[in-house]
């Protein structure tokens, strides 16, 4: 289920709450930025050069041809960016319950020996390898064209606690963040630093990154902490408007670190007193939940309604209605300025300019399901597969109470039934099916796009979300998949 930003309750306090269970925890997977300027291909064969990232500000908006909005850049001077070649590279997708899929030279390839459940993060690191954080294990694809992953290190609850985010410097230099604090792997053992030592108190840890000078930056619930020369300090953010509800921390290609708050993007460093808000502009309501950093100062941030793509010269806003924005789980920006969006109903590639490619769930069998992570190397694949027809199958199940079938129960099926709704859990989903159980307590939906789904049931006048997003992952084209029985017993 897509994780809502922590500021959602401040904006929508009147939603009805439907109690239920989800079996797939919310994950936001992040991808590492690549090093090139944000102009489109064609790419030459020489390697990319490092360039410095700069935040952009908003100005007056105008409507473009595709429906997305372009915003003129601020009048303040922007240092010239050196030209840098763009080298194509593969894209990688984490598909929940299926694993990691590589797209290269127009072909999708599932990769072996990596995680296939609870994938939390993946990125192409500075060493040129793809790194993936699973439930408690860190994996590495040593070459981007390799056939399978290698396990680098496994976390231990006593040493690391939960592992929710990670940052890669080298095989023997890894940082991870979790509920208990942050931990460091030196190639031989873990060293853990508790939240109390960091200054986070009882807050959750929401991300970490190491800057170009080796300082470790950590975001807790509503604070930023930095470790410099072995000592921790907490930043004074009193001069920054709306710094609460930290959503994560990312490092740009030039080594600058950014923290995303629910309503503010903050550029960190070089020192603890140098934190500054970055104006993104263009969004209708700044309630950010996802951030991806490209090269040459490219920033992509998604709020409740819009995706804001900011460069040193322009800001483009993709409105919710103009791209496949439902159930977004991951963002990545390639060196050509394209934004890769992974979600519950497929993958969208936005840009450069007004260009848009969408693969809906079922159109690419390897991506059918929840795409919970995206990482792109260099300028990304130069060749994109054509969009094919959406393949469909059927889903059926049975409702029981006290072991007996329950007829006449309203059933909704959609990729992720919401627990916050005004009408019904699937009412706002673009992919949904509705019906009732028959006299045998059975429900059946035909022509369902291949993917992952959840169901909601209306029993005794109340909606219940009984499955979050686990149904249908084993669907096959043209076949009816039986998900089994669901009990309505309390």
C-alpha positions in Angstrom: 0.0 0.0 0.0 1.3 3.4 -0.9 2.6 5.3 2.1 0.8 8.6 2.7 2.9 11.6 3.8 2.8 12.2 7.5 1.2 15.6 6.8 -1.8 14.0 5.2 -3.9 14.2 8.4 -3.3 17.9 8.5 -4.9 18.3 5.1 -7.7 15.8 5.2 -9.1 15.4 8.7 -12.6 14.5 7.6 -11.9 11.1 5.9 -13.8 8.1 7.2 -11.5 5.4 8.6 -12.1 1.8 7.6 -10.3 -0.7 9.8 -8.5 -3.6 8.1 -5.2 -5.3 7.6 -2.5 -4.9 5.0 0.1 -7.6 4.4 2.6 -5.5 2.5 4.2 -2.6 4.5 4.6 0.8 2.9 8.0 1.3 1.3 9.6 4.2 -0.5 12.6 3.1 -2.5 15.1 5.7 -3.5 17.6 5.8 -6.3 21.0 7.4 -6.4 21.5 10.3 -8.8 23.8 9.9 -11.8 26.4 12.4 -13.1 25.5 14.3 -16.2 23.6 17.4 -17.4 19.8 17.2 -17.7 19.7 17.5 -21.5 18.2 14.6 -23.6 20.2 11.9 -25.5 21.8 11.0 -27.9 24.6 9.8 -25.6 28.3 9.7 -26.7 30.6 6.9 -25.5 32.8 8.8 -23.1 32.2 8.7 -19.3 30.0 11.2 -17.5 31.7 14.1 -15.7 30.8 15.4 -12.2 28.8 18.6 -12.1 27.5 20.6 -9.2 23.8 20.5 -8.2 21.9 23.6 -7.6 18.3 24.1 -6.3 15.8 25.9 -8.5 13.1 28.3 -7.5 9.6 28.9 -8.9 8.3 31.8 -10.9 5.4 32.6 -13.2 3.7 29.5 -14.7 2.4 28.8 -18.2 0.6 25.8 -19.6 2.4 23.6 -22.1 1.1 21.3 -24.8 1.0 18.0 -22.8 -1.0 19.6 -19.9 2.1 19.8 -17.6 3.0 23.2 -16.4 6.3 24.9 -17.0 7.6 27.6 -14.7 10.2 30.1 -15.5 13.4 30.0 -13.4 14.2 32.7 -10.9 16.1 35.8 -11.9 18.9 35.1 -9.5 22.2 34.2 -11.2 23.0 30.6 -11.7 26.6 29.5 -12.2 27.2 28.0 -15.7 27.1 24.2 -15.8 30.0 22.5 -17.6 28.9 20.4 -20.6 29.0 16.7 -19.8 28.5 13.7 -22.0 25.6 11.3 -21.4 26.2 7.6 -21.3 23.2 5.3 -21.5 22.8 2.7 -18.8 20.2 0.1 -17.6 17.2 0.8 -15.4 16.3 -1.5 -12.6 12.9 -2.1 -11.0 12.0 -3.7 -7.7 8.7 -5.6 -8.1 7.2 -6.7 -4.8 6.8 -10.5 -4.4 8.8 -11.0 -7.7 12.2 -9.4 -7.4 14.6 -7.2 -9.3 14.1 -6.6 -13.1 16.6 -5.0 -15.4 15.7 -3.1 -18.5 18.6 -2.8 -21.0 18.7 -2.7 -24.8 15.0 -2.8 -25.0 14.7 -6.1 -23.0 13.4 -6.8 -19.5 15.4 -9.4 -17.6 14.5 -10.8 -14.1 17.7 -11.1 -12.0 18.6 -14.1 -9.8 19.6 -14.4 -6.1 18.2 -11.1 -4.9 15.3 -10.3 -2.6 11.8 -10.7 -3.8 9.8 -9.5 -0.7 10.0 -6.4 1.5 12.5 -4.6 -0.8 13.2 -1.3 0.9 15.7 0.6 -1.2 18.0 0.3 -4.3 20.4 2.5 -6.1 23.4 2.6 -8.4 26.2 3.6 -6.1 29.4 5.5 -6.9 31.3 2.1 -7.3 29.2 1.4 -10.4 27.3 -1.5 -8.8 23.6 -1.8 -8.1 22.9 -2.1 -4.3 19.6 -3.4 -2.9 18.3 -3.4 0.6 16.0 -6.3 1.4 14.2 -7.1 4.6 17.5 -7.5 6.6 20.1 -8.2 4.0 22.2 -5.9 1.7 22.8 -7.3 -1.8 25.1 -6.2 -4.6 25.0 -6.7 -8.4 28.7 -6.3 -8.9 28.3 -5.3 -12.6 25.3 -3.8 -14.1 25.2 -6.5 -16.7 25.7 -9.3 -14.2 23.3 -12.2 -14.1 22.7 -12.4 -10.3 23.2 -10.7 -7.0 25.7 -11.4 -4.2 24.9 -11.1 -0.5 27.2 -8.5 1.1 26.1 -8.4 4.7 23.1 -9.5 6.8 21.9 -7.3 9.6 21.3 -8.7 13.1 18.5 -7.3 15.2 20.8 -7.1 18.3 23.4 -5.2 16.3 21.4 -3.1 13.8 17.8 -3.4 14.9 15.5 -3.0 12.0 17.1 -1.8 8.7 14.9 0.7 6.9 17.4 2.7 4.8 21.1 2.5 3.9 23.9 4.4 2.3 26.8 2.7 0.4 30.4 4.0 0.4 32.1 0.7 -0.3 31.7 -3.0 0.6 33.4 -2.4 3.9 31.9 1.0 4.5 28.1 0.9 4.8 25.7 2.9 7.0 22.1 1.7 7.8 19.3 3.3 9.7 16.4 1.7 11.6 14.1 2.0 14.5 16.9 1.8 17.1 19.4 4.2 15.5 22.2 4.0 13.0 24.8 1.3 12.5 28.1 1.1 10.5 29.5 -1.9 8.8 33.3 -1.9 8.4 33.6 -5.2 6.5 34.0 -7.3 9.7 31.4 -6.1 12.3 28.5 -3.8 13.0 28.9 -0.8 15.3 25.5 0.6 16.5 24.7 4.1 17.7 21.4 4.4 19.6 18.9 7.2 18.9 19.7 8.7 22.3 23.3 9.2 21.3 22.3 10.8 18.0 19.8 13.2 19.6 16.7 11.7 18.1 15.1 10.7 21.4 12.0 8.6 20.7 11.6 9.8 17.1 11.8 7.4 14.2 14.8 7.5 11.9 13.7 8.4 8.4 16.9 8.4 6.3 20.6 9.0 6.2 23.3 10.0 3.7 27.0 10.8 3.7 28.1 14.0 2.1 31.3 14.7 0.0 33.2 15.7 3.1 32.4 12.5 4.9 29.8 13.9 7.3 26.8 11.7 8.1 23.4 13.3 8.0 20.4 11.7 9.6 16.7 12.7 9.5 14.5 11.8 12.4 10.8 12.5 12.7 11.2 16.3 12.8 14.9 17.0 13.2 18.2 16.7 11.3 21.3 15.4 13.0 24.9 15.4 11.7 28.0 13.4 12.8 31.2 15.4 12.0 34.6 14.2 13.2 33.0 11.7 15.6 30.6 14.1 17.3 26.8 14.4 16.9 24.9 17.6 16.8 21.2 18.5 16.0 20.6 21.3 13.5 18.7 24.5 14.4 15.9 24.6 11.8 14.1 27.5 13.4 14.7 29.8 10.5 13.3 27.3 8.0 9.6 27.4 7.4 7.6 24.2 7.9 10.6 21.9 8.7 8.4 19.2 10.4 7.7 15.7 9.3 10.9 14.6 7.7 10.4 12.2 4.8 14.0 11.3 4.0 17.5 12.3 3.1 19.2 12.0 -0.3 22.7 12.8 -1.7 23.0 14.5 -5.1 25.6 13.6 -7.7 28.0 16.3 -6.5 27.9 15.1 -2.9 25.4 17.7 -1.6 22.8 16.3 0.8 19.2 17.3 0.8 16.5 16.5 3.4 12.8 16.4 2.3 10.3 17.6 4.8 6.5 17.4 4.2 6.4 21.0 3.0 10.0 22.0 2.5 13.2 20.8 0.7 16.3 21.6 2.7 19.8 21.7 1.4 22.2 20.6 4.1 25.8 21.6 4.8 28.6 22.1 4.4 28.3 22.9 8.2 25.5 22.3 10.7 24.5 26.1 10.6 24.3 26.2 6.8 21.0 24.4 6.2 18.8 26.4 3.8 15.3 25.9 2.2 15.2 25.2 -1.5 12.3 26.7 -3.4 10.7 24.1 -5.7 7.6 25.9 -6.8 4.7 24.9 -9.0 3.0 22.4 -6.7 -0.6 23.1 -5.8 -0.2 21.9 -2.2 3.3 21.3 -0.8 2.9 18.0 1.0 5.9 16.1 -0.2 6.5 12.4 0.2 9.1 11.4 -2.5 12.4 12.9 -3.6 14.9 12.0 -6.4 18.0 13.9 -7.3 19.5 13.9 -10.8 22.7 15.5 -12.0 23.3 19.2 -13.0 20.9 20.4 -10.3 17.9 18.3 -11.3 15.4 17.7 -8.5 12.2 15.7 -8.7 9.7 15.9 -5.8 6.2 14.5 -5.5 3.4 15.9 -3.3 -0.2 14.8 -3.0 -1.2 16.2 -6.4 1.8 17.0 -8.5 5.3 15.9 -9.5 7.6 18.9 -9.6 10.7 18.6 -11.8 13.1 21.4 -11.1 16.3 22.2 -13.0 18.6 25.3 -12.8 16.7 26.9 -15.7 13.1 25.6 -15.7 10.6 23.9 -13.4 8.0 21.6 -15.0 5.0 20.4 -13.0 3.2 17.2 -14.0 -0.3 17.4 -12.6 -1.9 14.4 -11.2 -4.2 13.9 -14.1 -1.4 14.1 -16.7 0.5 11.0 -15.7 0.1 7.7 -14.0 0.2 9.1 -10.6 -1.8 6.6 -8.6 0.0 4.6 -5.9 3.5 6.0 -6.6 6.1 4.0 -4.7 9.4 5.2 -6.2 11.1 8.0 -8.1 14.4 8.2 -10.0 15.9 10.8 -12.3 18.3 9.8 -15.1 21.1 11.9 -16.6 18.9 12.8 -19.5 16.4 14.6 -17.3 13.8 11.8 -17.5 11.8 11.0 -14.3 11.0 7.3 -13.7 7.9 6.7 -11.6 7.2 3.3 -10.2 3.9 2.5 -8.6 1.0 0.1 -7.9 -0.4 0.2 -11.4 2.7 0.4 -13.5 5.7 2.6 -14.6 5.7 6.0 -16.1 8.7 7.8 -17.7 8.3 11.6 -17.9 10.4 13.8 -20.1 12.6 15.2 -21.4 10.2 18.0 -22.0 6.6 16.8 -22.7 7.5 13.2 -23.6 5.7 10.5 -21.7 5.9 6.7 -21.8 3.6 4.5 -19.6 3.6 0.8 -19.0 0.5 -0.1 -17.2 0.4 -3.2 -15.0 -0.2 -6.1 -17.3 1.4 -4.4 -20.4 4.9 -5.8 -19.3 4.6 -9.1 -17.6 7.9 -8.7 -15.8 6.6 -5.5 -14.1 3.1 -6.7 -13.3 2.6 -6.0 -9.6 3.7 -3.2 -7.2 6.9 -1.5 -8.5 8.3 -0.4 -5.2 11.7 0.8 -6.3 13.5 2.2 -9.4 17.2 2.9 -10.0 18.7 4.2 -13.3 22.3 4.3 -14.4 23.6 7.2 -16.4 21.2 8.5 -19.0 19.1 5.4 -18.7 18.2 3.0 -21.5 18.4 4.6 -25.0 15.9 2.0 -26.3 12.5 1.7 -24.6 10.3 -1.3 -25.4 7.0 -0.4 -27.1 3.9 -0.3 -25.0 2.0 -3.6 -25.6 -1.6 -4.6 -24.9 -2.5 -5.1 -21.2 -2.8 -8.8 -20.5 -5.6 -9.9 -18.2 -6.7 -12.8 -16.2 -9.4 -13.5 -13.6 -9.5 -13.5 -9.8 -12.0 -15.3 -7.6 -12.4 -16.1 -3.9 -14.8 -17.1 -1.2 -16.2 -15.5 2.0 -16.9 -17.5 5.1 -18.3 -16.9 8.5 -18.2 -19.7 11.0 -17.0 -21.9 8.2 -20.2 -21.2 6.2 -20.4 -19.3 2.9 -21.7 -15.7 3.2 -23.9 -14.5 0.2 -24.7 -11.0 -0.8 -21.6 -9.3 0.6 -20.3 -6.3 -1.4 -16.7 -6.8 -2.6 -14.3 -4.3 -4.1 -11.0 -5.2 -5.8 -8.3 -2.6 -6.6 -4.5 -2.4 -6.4 -4.5 -1.0 -2.8 -7.8 -0.5 -1.0 -7.5 2.7 1.1 -8.1 2.8 4.8 -8.8 6.5 4.5 -11.8 7.2 2.2 -15.0 9.1 1.8 -17.1 6.6 -0.2 -15.4 3.2 -0.3 -11.9 1.8 -0.2 -11.6 1.5 -3.9 -13.7 4.4 -5.0 -10.8 6.6 -6.1 -8.8 3.9 -7.8 -8.5 4.0 -11.6 -8.4 0.2 -11.7 -11.3 -1.3 -9.7 -13.9 -4.0 -9.8 -17.0 -4.2 -7.8 -19.5 -7.0 -7.2 -21.2 -9.2 -4.6 -20.8 -12.8 -3.4 -23.2 -15.3 -4.8 -25.3 -17.9 -2.9 -22.1 -20.0 -2.4 -20.2 -17.0 -0.9 -18.0 -16.8 -4.0 -16.9 -13.7 -5.9 -15.4 -13.6 -9.3 -13.9 -10.8 -11.4 -12.9 -11.3 -15.1 -10.6 -9.4 -17.4 -8.4 -8.1 -14.5 -5.0 -6.6 -15.6 -2.1 -8.7 -14.4 -0.8 -7.2 -11.1 -1.2 -7.2 -7.4 -4.5 -6.4 -5.7 -6.3 -6.1 -2.5 -10.0 -6.6 -1.6 -12.4 -4.7 0.6 -15.7 -6.2 2.0 -18.8 -4.4 3.2 -20.0 -6.5 6.1 -22.8 -5.4 8.5 -22.8 -1.9 6.9 -19.0 -1.4 7.4 -16.2 -1.6 5.0 -13.3 -3.8 5.9 -9.9 -4.0 4.1 -9.0 -7.6 4.4 -6.1 -7.9 2.0 -3.8 -5.0 1.3 -2.0 -5.9 -2.0 -1.1 -9.5 -2.0 -3.8 -10.9 -4.3 -3.1 -11.7 -7.9 0.7 -11.7 -7.9 0.6 -15.3 -9.4 -2.0 -14.5 -12.1 -1.5 -15.8 -15.6 -2.9 -14.4 -18.8 -6.3 -15.8 -19.7 -6.5 -17.9 -16.5 -8.7 -17.5 -13.4 -6.7 -17.4 -10.2 -8.3 -18.6 -7.0 -7.2 -16.6 -4.0 -8.9 -19.0 -1.6 -11.2 -18.3 1.3 -11.4 -15.2 3.6 -13.1 -15.5 7.0 -15.4 -12.7 8.2 -15.1 -14.0 11.8 -14.0 -11.4 14.3 
